[in-house]
Amino acid sequence: MHRYATIALALTIAAATTGCDRTPRADASNVVDSVVPREEALRRFQSGLARTDSLSGGAPSRDALVREFLRALEARDTAALRTLLMTKAEYAWLYYPTNPQGLPPYDLSPALYWFMIEGRSAQGLSQALEARGGQKLRYAGYTCDAGFSSEGENRVYGPCLVRRVQAPGDTVAERLFGPILERDGRFKFVSYANRL
């Protein structure tokens, strides 16, 4: 058995050193360059989306945004919840261009990053409606991490925790939504990703 292994090893070395490698090599003309520059990827993503330079809907303050979210969640008002959330056009024109995830070293494409945000948001909203929708939440305030992330003209706050009174003397803190985006005095949620 040892003898056959030695012969096999010798033949492999001989083939490697004599150029008898039968592995097909890619011809340079057959290589497809699938890397699209960031600017072109963003242009393609923005194509067909109404250009915007401000947030629509949302709320005039972070406090008002959180209160409106809780009111809509208690009422299971999905139409109101949609108006509090960043739209695809707002993402394309206002959020993505200066967000660190779309810049080096991360370089997430606008389409992939939107897919991730939208997926986590939809899942989070579904979880929030299932776990807390239609209930009196007994809001007792909220806190966000100190400071904010400055991204171009945007300020991004979070993570934030909402305090609720479950029973007298029993207060819980939960992450019911994702980051909060502020631009020119308007506030909206980036996503409804949560930890429930």
C-alpha positions, 0 to 999 in steps of 0.5 A, a space after each residue: 500500500 505504501 508503495 502505491 502511495 509513493 508512486 502516486 505522489 511521484 506522478 503528481 509531482 512529475 505532472 506539476 513540474 512538467 506542465 502537464 496540468 490538465 486543469 482548464 484555464 480561463 481565457 482572459 476574454 471569457 472572464 466576466 467582470 461583475 464588479 459595478 462601481 458604487 456610483 453606477 450601482 447607486 444610479 441604477 438603484 435610484 432609477 425609477 424612484 422619485 428624487 427626494 431631498 427631505 423626509 416625508 411623513 414621520 414626526 417633528 421630534 424623536 419623542 413624537 416619533 416613538 409615541 406615534 409608533 406606540 399608538 399605532 402598534 397598540 391600534 395595530 394601525 399598519 398604515 400609520 406604521 408605514 408613514 413612520 418608516 423610511 421609504 425606498 426613495 428616501 433610502 436611495 437618495 438620502 440615507 444610503 449615499 452617506 451611510 457607512 455600510 455603503 462606503 469602504 471598507 464595507 461597500 455593500 451595494 445599495 440593492 443588497 443593503 436595502 434588501 437586508 434593511 427591508 427584510 429585517 424591518 418586515 420581520 421585526 414589524 411582524 414580530 411586534 404586531 404579533 407580540 405587542 399589537 392590540 395591547 395597552 403598552 403602558 408606556 413609561 419612556 424610552 432611552 437611546 444610546 448617548 449621542 448619534 451617528 453623523 452621516 452627511 446631513 443625517 443623524 442616526 440614533 440608536 439602539 433605543 429601548 422602550 420602557 413599559 409597565 407590565 404590572 405595578 412595580 414591574 417595568 421592562 425595557 424592550 428594543 421595539 424598533 431599529 435606528 431612528 433617522 433625523 434629517 432637517 428636523 424630521 424623524 423616521 425609523 430606518 427599520 422596525 428590526 427589534 429584539 422581541 
